[in-house]
Amino acid sequence: MVKRIMIVGGPGSGKSTLAREVGARLGLPVFHMDQIHWQENWVERPLVEKIPMAKAVVAQDAWVFEGGHVNYLP
């Protein structure tokens, strides 16, 4: 069975909806890059903080990871 799925696309393309549906059907945890990329009040998180957060998700055994900010993924 597939245990890691990356969904990438532009704003408003349905990434989050697809990720939630795939995660529910396959029993995989869903992670959203926006939660890593943005802090409260839509303030961009510093890159030095984003990289370890993204690596922590990628290091897990199973996930659906979605978003449009891929330039800092390992």
N, C-alpha and C positions, 0 to 999 in steps of 0.2 A: 504494500500500500504506500502511496505517496505520503510523505510526512512533512515536506517543506514546499511551500508554494509562495512565489513572489508575484505580486500583482502591481504593475507599474502603469501609469497613464496620466493624462492631463486632468486639470481640475474639472469636476462635474461629469466625468466619464463613467461613473458608477463603480469605481474601485472599492469603496467601502461597503457598498451593498453586496457586491460580488464576494468580497472577502468574508463578510458575515455569513452569507449563504453557504459558501464552500466550507468554512469552518464548522458550521452547524451540521452539515451533511457528513463531513468526514471526522467530526469529533476533534478538531484541531483548535488550539488557541489562536486568536486573531490579534495582531498587533498593527497599529496605525502609525506610520511615520510622522504624521502631523503631531502626534503626542510627544514625539522626540524632538521634532524640529521647532515647535512653538512652545513658549512659556505662557503664563497667564497674560491676558489682554493682547494676544497676538504679537508678543515680543519674541523675536527670533532668538533661540538658544545659541550660545557660543559653540563653535565647531568643536572646541576642546571638550565640551560636555556631550555633544551629540555622538561622537565616535564611540566612546565606551558604552553608551546606552544602546546604540545600534548593534555593537558587537555582542552585548549581553543577550539580545534577542536572537541573533544569528547562531550563537553558541548552543541554544536550546535544541533538543532532539526533534521537536515537531513545532510547526507554526504555519500560519498564513500571515504574510507580512505585506502590507499594501501602502502605496503612496507614490509621490512623484519626486521626492527628494532622494536621489540615489547616489549623488556624487560623494557622499561620505560613508557609504556602506563598505565593509571590508571585502 
